[in-house]
Amino acid sequence: MIIFVIFIFILGKFATLDTMHALCLPLGASVSLLVMFFFFDSMQLLFAVCTAIIATVALAFLLLPMCQYIIRPCTDGNRISFGICGRFTAAELFSFALSVSIVCIWVLTGHWLLMDAMGMGLCVAFIAFVRLPSLKVSTLLLTGLLIYDVFWVFFSSYIFSTNVMVKVATRPADNPVGIVARKLNLGGIVKEAPKLNLPGKLVFPSIHNSGHFSMLGLGDIVMPGLLLCFVLRYDAYKKSQGITTDPTLQPPKGVGSRLTYFHCSLLGYFLGLLTATVSSEVFKAAQPALLYLVPFTLLPLLTMAYLKVIIIRTSIK
């Protein structure tokens, strides 16, 4: 899924998910999860290297606006040619160099803050280049991923004798530096090369247990984020078009009229995330975050859409 988005980023094109994509994406995610569960030991070097490359591109995309702001007074904005590689601005080169530096430091140290930065880059790249076209597709996608999340967190242990989702999310990969050092018989470097937690999640130090981390999967950020972007675009469209086609009819005044779909969904996401966090603390077990995020974002949104239609029809009458 992330690789798909990065390819779109490289091509400079947006991807719009349709109904078939929404139905197939949970199945594809399940297949990817099983591949990582069964073949992680034999493919961990490939996973680590691919993750580092993809995260470098995504992080460069995330840092580009900041680099453009910093370099703007020092450059005229002309592109520098690198032959068959293309032409790039100084800001793009600076953001790429900064991204490479961060990823290299992460490989050498395995620090969780750098992994979170890479994860945020992946999230931003996904949300920026993948779009949902309608509320129907959004509902199908989030409902399918809700079922996917619940099954692999709660019921996979009955089939595979272990929690597949947690096992894959928490399994560290051998450091590529350590693997190369072992092949070159450089024992001193091997001892300093830590195992790497791949940035498929954001981790936060636990307040209660020192050395333990709470984690949130990138999918729990990206998928509701796609819905938030969709309703934000819809709010902007409605604002530009006007609420009614008749200019003599004025929309109703009050708090409800100023509450947009984006505000409703954003508040629902916050409450859903808070509920998931509390549930994890209460039950002392991993929770499928989408079990709480999907109802808290979709249901208020659908309810608000229904009520707004009633309000507009009432005001016309």
N, C-alpha and C positions, 0 to 999 in steps of 0.2 A: 504494500500500500504506500509506504513512504517512498520506495524506489520509483513507483509510478508518478508520484508528485514531483520528485526531483527531475525526472525526465521531462515533464511538462515545463518545469522551471527553466531547464536548459533550452528547450525549444521556444520559450517565451510565449506560450499559449495557455489559455484557461481550459479547464476541463469541467464540463457540466455533467453531473451524474443524472442518469435517467432511471426509470423504474427497474430495468434489468440490472443496472449497476447496484441499485439499492438492495435488490433481492440476492444478488450474487456475492456482495461484499462480505456479509457474515460467513458465508461458506468458504470464501477465499481466506478469510482471517482464521477460520478453524483449521484449514489445511496447513497454513503457515505455522500455526501454533503446534500442530502435531509434528511437523517437520523439525521444528526447533526442539521439541520434547524428545523425539526418538534419535535424532542425528546430531544433537548439539556437540557432543564430544568430538565427533569426527569432522565437524564443519565449523568449529568455533573460531578458528583462525580466519576463515572466509567471512564469517559473521562480523568479527571485530574489524577487519580491514574494510569491508563494504560499509559498515556503520561509520567508521572514521571518515571515509571519502564523502559519503552522503551528508554527514553532519557538517563537514567543512563547507560544502556548497550552501547548505541551508543557513549556517551561521553567518556566512559572508552576506547572504541576502538580508538577514536580520540586522547586521551591523552597517549595511550600506547607507541608510539615511543619516546615521550619526557621522560616518566618514565623509559624506558629502557636505555636511554642515561644517565639519572641522577644516576640510581642505578647500572649501569654496574661496576664501580670500587669497589662497596661495596658488591657484591654478586658473587657467582660462577655459577649462572644460573641454579642451581638445582631446580626442582619442589617440591612444598610442598603439601603433600597429605591432603585432607579434606574429606576422606571417600567416600561416594557415590556422593559427589558433584564434585569430580574430583581432578586433580593435577594442580597446578598453580605456575607460577614463582613469585618471589618477585615483579617484575615490574608489572605483571598483577594485583596482589593484591593491589599495591600502586595506580595504575591507577583507579581501581575500588573504592578504599576508597576515592580518590580525587573526583571522579565522584559523589559518594553518597553525599559527603560534599557539592559540588556545587548545586546539586539538592535540598538538604535539605535547604540550604540558600535561594534558589529561592522560595521554598514553603513558607518560613517564611517572605520573603521580597517582592517577586514578581518583583524583579529588572529586567529591560529590557536587561541589558548586560548579565546576567546569562541565560535569555531565549534565547538570540541570540547564546550563546555558546552551549546550548543544541540543538538548531536548526542546527548549523554547524555540530555537531556530527551526527545528523540524516542524513544530506546531504552526509557527507563523508561515512557513513556506507552504504547508498543506492548506491552511485556511485562505491564504492569498491566491492560490491558483486552482482551487477546487470549489465549485459552486453548486448549490442546490437550486433547481429551477422552480419548485413549487412546494406548497405545504404537504401535498400528497406524497411526493417523493421523500420529503423530510420525515414524515411520519412512518413510512415504510422502512426507511433506513434506520432510524432510531429504535423502532420496535424490534427489527431483526437483530440489531446489535445488543439490545436489552436481553433478548432471549439467549444470544451467544454468550454474553457476559455471565448471566445467571447460571447457565448450564456448566460452563467451564470452571466456575468458582465453586458452586455448590454441589454439582452432581458428577463431575469428572472423577472424583475419588472413588465412586462406586464402580467405575469401569476400569480405571487405570491404577487403583490402589494408592493414589496420591493426588493432591490438588494440582492439576496440570498448569493452570494459569499462574499460581503462586510459584510453582517449581521453575517455570520458564522465566518468570519476571525476576526471580531472585538468584538465578544461577549465574555466577561470574564466568567470564571467559579468560583463557590464558592470554597474557600480554604478548603481542607480536614481538616486542623487543626481547622479552625473555626467551621466546621460541628461537629467534635468530641467534641470541647469545648462546643458547645451549648447543646449537648446531656448530657454532664457531668455538665451542669450549671456553667461553668467557664466563666463568663461574661467578666472578664478582658482580657482574651486571645482573645476572639472573636473580640473585638474592634481593636486589633493589627494585626489580620490576614487579609491581603489584598486579594482581588479577583485576580485570576490568569489568565493572557492571555496565552493560550496554545501555545507551540512553533511549530506552523504550518507555521510560517513566521519569517522573520528577520525584526526588526523595528529599525528605526533611528530617532533621535530627529529632528524635523523640524527646519530649520534655521530661517524661517519667523515667525512662531507661537510658542511661548513658551508653553510647555506642550503638544504639538501635535506631532504625530509621522508619518513618512512615512513608508510604509511596502512593503516587497517583499516576495511573497509566496515561500515556499521551492520547490514547483514544478517548479517554474520559474528558479530555480538554478539547480535542479536535472536533469530535462529532457534534457535541452541543454547540461548539463554536461555529460550525457551518450553519446551524439553524439560526444562531444569533446574527450572523452576517446576512442571511437571507431576509430575516425580518427587518434588519437595519436598512437594507436596500429597498424593501417594500415601503417602509416608513418614509424614506427619502422620495420614492416615486409618488406616494400619495400626497406628500407635501407639495411636490411640484405640480401635480395634476389638479389638486384641490379635492376636498372630500366629496363634493356633489358636482354634478354636471351643470346644474342651474346656479349661476352666480348670485341670484337673488335669495337663495336659501342659505342661511348661515348655520354652521354646526353648533351643537349645544355647548354652552359654557360650563365650566366646572373642572374639578380635579380629573374626572374620568376622561374628559376630552383631551387633556394634556398628557395623559399616560399613554405612551406609545407601546407598540408590540415589542420593541427592543427592550424598553424598560421592564416590561412585564416578564420577558424571558430571562433577562439578566438577573432580576430579583429571584426568579424561580431557580436559576442555576446556583446562585449563592445559597439559597435555603436548602436545595438538594445536596450540595456539597457539605454544608453544615450537618445535615441529617446523616449523611454517609459517615462523616468523621465521628459523630456521637455514637452511631451504631457500632462502628469498629471498636470504640473504647468500651462500650457496654458489653458486647459479646466476645471481646478479646479474640477476634478472628478476622480474617480478610473478608471484606465486603465487596460485592460487585457494584462499583460506584454508579453505573448506568441504571441500576435498579432504583436509585433515588433521583438521579439527574434527569432521566427521561420523563417520568411523570411530573416532576416539579417544573420542567420547562415546557413540555407539550400541553399538558392539561390547562394551566392558566392561559396559555396562548390561544388554544381553541375556545375556551370559555370567553375570553375577552373579544375574540373575533365574532362570536355569536352575539354577545351583548351589544357590541358596537353596531352591528347590522340592525338590531332592534331599535337602538337609540336613534340612528339615522332615519329609519323608516318612520318612527314616531314623530320626529321633528318635521318630516315632510308632510305628514298628515296634519 
